[in-house]
Structures are given as C-alpha cells and as structure tokens.
Amino acid sequence: MPELPEVETIKNILKSVILHKTIAKVDVFYEKVVKNDLSFFKNTLLNKTILDLERIGKYLIFHLSEGFVIVSHLRMEGKYFYYQNQKETINKHGLVLFTFTDQTYLEYNDTRRFGMLKLTTKDEYKNLPCLKKLGPEPSNVLDFNKLFSILKRKSIPIKAVLLDQTFLSGIGNIYADEILFKTKVHPETPANFISLNKLKEIVKVAVEVLDEAILNGGSTIRSYKAGIGIDGNFQTKLYAYGRENQPCLNCSSPLKKMFVSGRGTTYCPKCQKNPNSPYILGITGPIASGKSSALNYFKENGYIPISGDEIVHKLYQDPKLHKPLIRLFNESVIKENSVDKAFIAHVIIGDGHKKYKLEQLIHPLVEKRFLEIIKKTKKDEKIAVEMPLLFEAGLDVFCDETLYLDVNLKTQTERLSKRFLSVKDSLKLNQGFNVQENKKKATYIISNNNSLEELYIKLAKIIRK
Ligand SMILES: [Zn+2]
C-alpha cells in the first residue's frame, strides 16, 4: 500500500511529467472509482490544464485551471502510469485514462479498485470530510498538548492510534512498525500509557523515518510504476517491517510478528516491552533439575504458574494436531483418540531429526498459547513459566527475567531412577539441551542438588514483591 513517502514520490514524479498539460479527453472504464456524476466529471475536465500537484496525508491533489481540483486516493493498489505513446495504454486494470492535447497519457490503474478520484473546486476541497478530518502530519504538529490530550483518552493499542489518520496523517503499516521499533514502544501498549515526552519522541522519529523514505523515493517504489526514472531503495533500510524471525538490529533476538487491530505487526519482544504486561519469570533447566518444584514454589508465592508440559499436553488433545503428528510419525502416534506420549518419547530418543521436526511443529503453538495467557493477565500480576526448552523455543524473549536450575549428574540420576523412562533414555531425551548457552543467557542460576527446603531458601531471594 502506498504510504506518505510513496505518495510524495508519485506527486514529485507526476509534477515532472504532467505539469502544464491540458486534458483533451477523459475515459472512465470503471465508474465507481469516480465519486462524481460521470458526465460532470468528464465534461468539466475537458480543456483544463494541470497547474500544480499537492499532497495532503496520503491524498494526491491535482490543481487545475479555472479553480478546479481533483482529489485522489490510491488506497491499497492504486497507481498512476504516464505514457508517451498510446500503444502502451489501456492496461486491463486501467480505470481512468486522461488524454492530453500533446497525445501523452495519464492512467489511473488499480487492481483492487479501492481508490478514488473526486472532482471539486479550490474553495471546497479542504472541506471534503476525508480531508477535513485528517490530523496533522508528523512534520507539522504544532500543538503537542492537544495531541497528547487525544492520546490520553484512548486505551486502544498505540499502533492503532498511529494508523488512525485523524490522529496523525500519513503513517501507514510499514512506517508505524518502524517508528515503534525505533522508539522501543510495544505496538500493543495502550495509548494512554504513553507519556507526553514519549509522544514527542514518537513524532520526532516519525518525521525522520518518513523524511528518509521520501529521500529514498518510497520503499514500495519497485512494486509499482510511479512514472519514470525513480529507483527506490528504502527496502534495505527497514528495521522492523518485513523482518519477522530475523535478528533485531539492536539486540539480535529474533523479531516476532503478531496482529494488532487486524494489521500484521513486526516487533522485537525484548526491546519493545509492553508496560501493561505482567512481570514474567521464565524457568528452565535440564531434566530432573527441579523445574516443577520451583514452579510450585512461585505459585504458592502468588505467581500465576504456566507449565510448558501442560500446554503441550493440552495441545495433544486438540484433534487438529493429530494429522500433522501422524504425518511426522505414523498412525501409532494416536491411541484411543489421544496422542501417545510414550510412543513419541520412544521414537525421538533414537531419531534426532524427528525430534527437531516435532519441536518445529510444537514450539510456535506453545508460543501462541503462552502469549494468549499473557494477554489475559493483568499488569500487577506475576507469571512464572516453566519450560524445558525455554531458550531453544525462543520464549525467553518474552520474559523479564529467567532462572536456570542447575543440577549435577549424580542428583539427576537419582531423581530419574524414580521415573517411568529408564535413566539412560531420559538423559538421551535431554540431549540437545544446551547447558552452556542457556546458562549464559539466564538472569539467575540456582543449583538444586540438595533438599527442597534448600531450594526454597534460594528461590526466596528472587521472589518479586
Ligand atoms: Zn531487540
């Protein structure tokens, strides 16, 4: 979708090619795109000369002779094509074709047909409801207190507010993600959590981001032909948008994608924390290190417990997962309409590739469920999440702090001897758990080789009041 920088670029290109041209003929191939009586639109435009072009927000304004004005919005896929030769014209998505007296052409082209053209006058156009209700452009905010008072009344996500053209005009999905990334604001932060200073920073960064994009000719220039001779290269400079799963350019954590008010949103969960989210402690450690005991302790101390194993257990009960599991293993993976966990354990002990594939399948679903729980949890609550593969699954990025429970082989062997799998198999299952890497990443390391009482004394020190 063309955003402010793209529309600015189109305006500049069109200015260089159609200024002072006089309209000799108007063909409309799709009537709904014209928001006037069709014959009025066609007849009035005859013999009018294009005097100037203006951009307001994402609207393109054509100033014509005799005080007439065309207001145009490209919406999703609108484009302008300029042709010097009739042979090139009439693309099947061309909706309106202007023929100039010098036998050059301007075509409004729109595969999605959501765009619009409205003929009006110099005195009237700024009063059109679509233009009248536009908020200031970031580069033109004169009254921050007024803008802040609007923000304070809204509890919807800040990203939705930035996309609302009555608040600020000209910010679309791409640049909203960029601005929030650069200001380290979580896209779902309720708007009324943003301070006046943060708002000022957001607007300042918005100006920088949009100016840089304009300078580079608009980032989507390659996907549409805005006329001639423009080579946009802003794509390479995007920090957030379109970079899902790629490392954050600040902290190297993989960027995540979610939907905010229905719009795809890329952000860094580590750099962009939501101040409205609860405190989250991630608990991990090798097999038999006492993760469940620790989780219990935190539960008894007021934390909301989340168990990774329990999430997986619930996932396994969802029939939707049975098909992909059968594809990965075979029919035996389902026993009496539920997943045979012992069968899975048995197979993946001997098959590292299958284990990897299983994790690829399960981890995103666990993440989804985990985020759903966080969303339902209030700011003043605390969450403790116990996850054997917390770091491997990349869920640590959502945690405020992480706890690594350390255990020696002797204790591990003792504890495992009481479980249903053989000690050897249990330890094998734990292969691939990267002790050194995980210890490096953890906020706290607590060794748990003795009694439960001793563990609790150590855990008490990291309880958050
Ligand atoms: Zn980051």
Residues whose N, C-alpha, C, O or C-beta is under 5 A from the ligand:
A	BS01	ZN	C248 N250 C251 S252 S253 C268 K270 C271
